[in-house]
Amino acid sequence: MTPRTQQAFNAYLTQRWARPALLAVGVAYLLGMGIGLSQSPVSIHPPLFVGLLGGVVLVVAVWVTGTAKWQFVHPRARMTPGFSGPHLGAAAAWLAVGTIVYPLSLSLVLTASVPALLAYSLAVGALQVWGMHANRMLISPLTIALFMAPNVPQTAPFWTDNTPTLFTAQCGLIAVSLLALAAWLWRLPRLTEESGDYLIPAHAQSGKASRMEKSEARRNMARHFSRSGFFLSVSDRWHDPLARHQASSTAQRQRLLRYGFSAAPIAMRSLGVLLMLLLITGTNAAVSGNDSPLGLVISGIMVLFLGASLTSSRMAMRQPRMQTELLLPLSRADWVTGLFRVCARDTVALTAVAGGALAAWIFLLAPAATDTINARQALAFTAAALAALVAGFATSMQAGLITSGIKRATVLMLGLYAVIVACGVSAGLSFWASPVYGLAVAAALLVAGLLLLRRAHRNWLNAELG
């Protein structure tokens, strides 16, 4: 291996995604080894299939695509002699490890069809790679649908069985996926500044993002709006009233803070939430049936925390500008209170939209799912949901103080899991014991959420923002 090739391989281990990706591969493989050795032979279970294989493939695809784009979206990729060969070889090798070598090694300990494993991993990897490369929103739902396909009874046999008919289709999918990945590798060294995909998938979702990452994130957003006249017109209409707005009171100045989070109003985010909820609800309905309480519970959890989970990243992305916002004609207490009110209003709006869509799905497509719930239980469930919403929002605001994206996501995930458990305990007591016990747990969760919210407000008041 030449020194240049070795440096190209080592470049992937210096990226922020490198350690989480390798850790995910190691943990998933060890889990698969343990299951395979403890129960031999083992029939692969769809959720295990998705967790062991799909999740690892997604992480590796994101890691390799992001690193490769950083390398090739630069003039040096075309000006440096001998640049393309080693770097393309490194990208292809790391992709092969995640989409070919890992599934083959997993097949040694899990009883599953090797062509099915390869077809699934290569298809998911190819969709994720091209979705990140082209920055097209339409590819994301396709990737999620394919990622969850082994969980759907109607499509699960294609990814687990090994019959002559399925074998031919699986081999065809393997060939198409390999061609898609080869086309991506062919495309990388041919990128120019005039190309529509000459962009780096950087989102700058942390206060520690470099100046180049933030610049690239703004460039990606500008490219997104230039491609869509609809989104551009909505953004322009949303910002046009600012030219005529006169903020003469503290409350009016606080309402202006809603413009600092994104280039589009909350209604546009609601559309994305509805599409995501529709996809998740459809998958749950296909897996557990339209009338299954399990699908109803899973969808309800997603509704509760979709809005709250976005708050931490929005606050973290705003942190680099907060030292400038401190110069606004607002006291620090009024400024922090205004930010909290804007985030709370957006969270309630997103939750209301998603909750309305879920309620429509329940009463139109799955009315039998609520036949066993009486009025007292419904009241207890509602109280638990409201308490969980408050606690989840408080957790997200507290996590927004963490500038590191990985640490923030970890803290947020652990905090939301704790809230989900408490909410589940409240709902379970209401259903199987007495609604009074469920209401008591919901009240305790609400008090804990309000205390955490007060603490988050105080921490933001005392935060060192520059």
ZIMO-V173410 format. One record per backbone hydrogen bond with DSSP energy under -0.5 kcal/mol. CO is the residue of the C=O (numbers start at 1). NH is the residue of the N-H. Records with the same first field share a line. If there is no record, write none. Layout:
CO: NH  NH
This chain:
2: 6
3: 7
4: 8
5: 9
6: 10
7: 11
8: 12
9: 12
10: 13  14
11: 14
12: 15
15: 18  19
16: 20
17: 21
18: 22
19: 23
20: 24
21: 25
22: 26
23: 27
24: 28
25: 29
26: 30
27: 31
28: 32
29: 33
30: 34
31: 35
32: 36
33: 37
34: 38
35: 39
42: 44  111
45: 49
46: 50
47: 51
48: 52
49: 53  54
50: 55
53: 57
54: 58
55: 59
56: 60
57: 61
58: 62
59: 63
60: 64
61: 65
62: 66
63: 67
64: 68
65: 69
66: 70
67: 71
68: 72
69: 73
72: 74
74: 77
75: 78  79
76: 80
79: 81
80: 83
82: 86
83: 87
84: 88
85: 89
86: 90
87: 91
88: 92
89: 93
90: 94
91: 95
92: 96
93: 97
94: 98
95: 99
96: 100  101
97: 102
100: 104
101: 105
102: 106
103: 107
104: 108
105: 108
106: 109  110
110: 112
111: 44
113: 117
114: 118
115: 119
116: 120
117: 121
118: 122
119: 123
120: 124
121: 125
122: 126
123: 127
124: 128
125: 129
126: 130
127: 131
128: 132
129: 133
130: 134
131: 135  136
135: 137
136: 139  140
137: 140  141
138: 142
139: 143
140: 144
141: 145
142: 146
143: 147
144: 148
145: 149
146: 149
148: 151
149: 152
151: 153
152: 155  156
153: 157
155: 158  159
156: 159  160
157: 160  161
160: 113
163: 167
164: 168
165: 169
166: 170
167: 171
168: 172
169: 173
170: 174
171: 175
172: 176
173: 177
174: 178
175: 179
176: 180
177: 181
178: 182
179: 183
180: 184
181: 185
182: 186
183: 187
184: 188
185: 189
187: 190
188: 191
192: 195
195: 198
197: 199
200: 202
206: 209
210: 214
211: 215
212: 216
213: 217
214: 218
215: 219
216: 220
217: 221
218: 222
219: 223
220: 224
221: 225
222: 226
223: 227
224: 228
227: 229
228: 232
229: 233
230: 234
231: 235
232: 236
233: 237
234: 238
235: 239
236: 240
237: 241
239: 242
240: 243
241: 244  245
245: 247
246: 248
249: 253
250: 254
251: 255
252: 256
253: 256
254: 257
255: 258
256: 259
257: 260
258: 261
265: 268  269
266: 270
267: 271
268: 272
269: 273
270: 274
271: 275
272: 276
273: 277
274: 278
275: 279
276: 280
277: 281
278: 282
279: 283
280: 284
281: 285
282: 286
283: 287
284: 288
285: 289
286: 153
289: 292
292: 296
293: 297
294: 298
295: 299
296: 300
297: 301
298: 302
299: 303
300: 304
301: 305
302: 306
303: 307
304: 308
305: 309
306: 310
307: 310  311
308: 311  312
309: 313
310: 314
311: 315
312: 316
313: 317
314: 318
315: 319
316: 319
318: 321  322
319: 322  323
321: 324  325
322: 326
324: 327
325: 328
328: 330
331: 335
332: 336
333: 337
334: 338
335: 339
336: 340
337: 341
338: 342
339: 343
340: 344
341: 345
342: 346
343: 347
344: 348
345: 349
346: 350
347: 351
348: 352
349: 353
350: 354
351: 355
352: 356
353: 357
354: 358
355: 359
356: 360
357: 361
358: 362
359: 363
360: 364
361: 365  366
362: 366
366: 369
367: 370
368: 371
370: 373
372: 374
374: 378
375: 379
376: 380
377: 381
378: 382
379: 383
380: 384
381: 385
382: 386
383: 387
384: 388
385: 389
386: 390
387: 391
388: 392
389: 393
390: 394
391: 395
392: 396
393: 397
394: 398
395: 399
396: 400
398: 401
399: 402
401: 403
403: 208
404: 408
405: 409
406: 410
407: 411
408: 412
409: 413
410: 414
411: 415
412: 416
413: 417
414: 418
415: 419
416: 420
417: 421
418: 422
419: 423
420: 424
421: 425
422: 426
423: 427
424: 428
425: 429
426: 430
427: 431
428: 432  433
429: 433  434
434: 437  438
435: 439
436: 440
437: 441
438: 442
439: 443
440: 444
441: 445
442: 446
443: 447
444: 448
445: 449
446: 450
447: 451
448: 452
449: 453
450: 454
451: 455
452: 456
453: 457
454: 458
455: 459
456: 460
457: 461
458: 462
459: 463
463: 465
